[in-house]
């Protein structure tokens, strides 16, 4: 939600029920981001998906995706108000947050303002909006390796919108701020149609006002 957190509810659901846990609130952190924090001022996380029973959250402003233990394995709230992440995608550690890990160009393991995500059981398709692309991350043993494929660019080191021909993707990006660092805010989304054979991937190409299949 807009308080830069993920709120967890349990079945059975009812109107006005309280949450059982909150993710993303780290009152003790001494760095701009941590394993227990999410988002920034007016820049909440933009996506969530599951690998088995493990939740993953797309932490847009920190240019990373965080993976957590299954809910039943979380430490007690008295020990850790928000559960800490146990895996990170897009950064080298839990306290880094720079777009593309501070490098001038992206790679197959860096992110810039990721937003939408869809997981099909073997691959994660992630909208990397600041780099104007969608990345395909294969999963192995519950964790993700470097991206194997890129959509919207001709190689992993490029990030311009629409290339030269104007035939690729253009995902929104505007200036924001996290601890005086320049970041981008995203547009776009991704979904998998599993009812078709083979399944089809759809990308919301926000800046070009279209959906690509």
C-alpha positions in Angstrom: 0.0 0.0 0.0 1.0 3.7 -0.1 2.7 3.4 3.3 5.4 1.4 1.6 4.5 -2.0 3.1 2.7 -5.2 2.4 -0.2 -6.1 4.7 -0.9 -9.7 5.3 -4.4 -11.1 6.0 -5.5 -14.7 6.8 -8.5 -16.7 5.7 -11.4 -16.5 6.4 -11.6 -12.9 5.1 -14.2 -10.5 6.4 -14.9 -6.8 6.2 -12.8 -4.7 8.6 -10.7 -7.6 9.8 -7.2 -6.7 11.1 -4.0 -7.8 9.5 -2.0 -10.5 11.1 1.5 -9.2 10.0 3.0 -6.3 8.2 6.0 -6.5 5.8 8.4 -3.6 5.0 8.5 -1.6 8.3 12.0 -1.5 9.8 12.0 1.0 12.6 15.6 0.2 13.6 17.3 0.6 10.3 20.4 2.8 10.0 20.7 2.7 6.2 18.2 3.9 3.6 17.2 0.3 2.9 17.5 -3.0 4.7 16.4 -6.6 4.6 13.2 -5.6 6.4 12.3 -2.4 4.6 10.3 -1.7 1.5 9.8 1.3 -0.7 10.3 5.0 0.1 8.3 8.2 0.4 5.4 8.0 -2.0 7.1 5.2 -3.8 5.6 1.9 -2.5 6.5 -1.6 -3.8 4.7 -2.3 -7.0 4.3 -6.1 -7.3 4.2 -9.4 -5.4 4.4 -13.0 -6.6 5.0 -16.4 -5.0 7.6 -19.1 -5.7 5.9 -22.1 -4.1 4.8 -20.8 -0.7 7.6 -18.1 -0.5 6.5 -14.5 -1.2 8.6 -12.2 -3.3 8.0 -8.4 -3.4 9.1 -6.0 -6.2 10.7 -3.1 -4.3 10.6 -0.6 -7.1 12.4 2.4 -5.6 15.3 0.3 -4.4 15.7 -1.4 -7.8 15.4 -4.9 -6.3 13.2 -7.8 -5.7 13.1 -9.3 -2.2 12.3 -13.0 -1.4 11.0 -14.1 2.0 10.5 -17.4 3.9 7.0 -18.9 3.8 4.6 -17.2 6.2 4.6 -20.1 8.7 8.4 -19.8 9.1 8.5 -16.0 9.8 10.1 -15.1 13.2 7.6 -14.0 15.9 6.5 -10.4 15.7 8.1 -9.7 19.1 11.4 -10.8 17.6 11.1 -9.1 14.2 8.2 -6.7 13.6 8.6 -7.2 9.9 10.1 -10.4 8.5 13.6 -9.9 6.9 14.1 -10.9 3.3 16.3 -14.0 2.8 17.1 -13.4 -0.9 17.6 -10.3 -3.2 17.5 -10.0 -6.9 19.0 -6.9 -8.6 21.4 -5.9 -5.9 24.5 -7.4 -4.3 23.2 -7.1 -0.7 20.3 -5.9 1.3 21.5 -2.3 1.9 22.3 -1.3 -1.7 19.6 0.5 -3.7 21.2 2.3 -6.7 19.7 1.9 -10.1 21.7 -0.7 -12.1 24.0 -1.1 -9.0 25.4 2.3 -9.7 26.7 1.4 -13.2 26.0 3.6 -16.2 24.6 0.7 -18.3 22.4 -2.2 -17.2 23.3 -5.9 -17.4 21.5 -9.2 -17.1 21.7 -9.0 -13.3 20.8 -5.3 -12.5 17.5 -3.5 -12.3 16.2 0.0 -12.5 12.7 0.6 -11.0 11.2 -2.8 -11.5 7.4 -3.0 -11.4 5.3 -5.8 -12.7 6.2 -9.5 -12.3 4.7 -12.8 -13.4 6.0 -16.3 -12.4 5.0 -19.4 -14.4 6.7 -22.1 -12.3 10.0 -22.1 -14.1 10.7 -18.5 -15.1 10.1 -15.0 -13.7 9.1 -12.3 -16.2 10.0 -9.0 -14.6 9.1 -5.5 -16.0 12.4 -3.5 -15.6 10.8 -0.2 -16.3 13.8 2.1 -15.9 15.7 0.1 -18.4 12.7 -0.1 -20.8 12.7 -3.9 -20.9 11.2 -7.2 -19.6 13.7 -9.7 -18.3 13.3 -13.5 -18.1 14.9 -15.0 -14.9 15.0 -18.8 -14.8 14.5 -20.3 -11.3 16.7 -23.0 -9.8 16.3 -24.4 -6.3 13.9 -21.6 -5.4 16.3 -18.9 -6.4 16.9 -16.9 -9.6 20.0 -16.8 -11.7 20.9 -13.9 -14.0 18.4 -13.1 -16.7 18.5 -15.5 -19.7 16.5 -13.4 -22.1 15.5 -9.8 -22.6 12.4 -8.3 -24.4 12.3 -4.7 -25.5 16.1 -4.4 -26.1 18.6 -6.0 -28.5 21.0 -6.9 -25.6 21.2 -6.6 -21.8 23.5 -3.5 -21.9 20.9 -1.2 -23.6 18.0 0.8 -22.0 16.8 3.4 -24.4 13.0 3.5 -25.1 11.8 2.3 -28.5 15.3 1.8 -29.8 15.7 3.8 -33.1 12.7 2.5 -35.0 10.1 3.1 -32.3 9.0 -0.5 -32.4 10.0 -1.7 -29.0 8.7 -0.8 -25.5 8.5 2.6 -23.8 7.9 2.4 -20.0 7.3 5.6 -18.0 10.1 7.0 -15.9 10.1 10.2 -13.9 12.5 11.6 -11.3 12.1 10.6 -7.6 14.3 10.5 -4.6 15.6 8.0 -2.1 18.2 9.3 0.4 19.2 12.0 -2.2 19.7 9.3 -4.9 18.1 9.7 -8.4 15.7 6.9 -9.2 12.8 6.4 -11.6 9.1 5.7 -11.2 7.6 3.0 -13.4 4.8 2.2 -15.8 3.9 -1.1 -17.4 2.9 -4.5 -16.4 3.1 -8.2 -17.3 0.8 -11.2 -17.3 0.9 -14.8 -18.5 -2.2 -16.4 -20.1 -1.9 -20.1 -19.0 -5.1 -21.1 -20.7 -3.5 -21.0 -24.1 -1.2 -23.7 -25.4 1.6 -22.7 -25.4 1.1 -20.0 -22.7 1.3 -16.4 -24.0 3.1 -13.5 -22.3 1.5 -10.0 -22.4 3.3 -6.7 -21.7 1.5 -3.4 -21.0 3.7 -1.0 -23.0 2.5 2.1 -21.1 4.4 4.8 -22.9 3.2 3.6 -26.3 -0.4 3.1 -25.1 -0.6 -0.5 -26.2 -0.4 -4.1 -25.0 2.1 -6.5 -26.7 1.7 -10.2 -26.9 
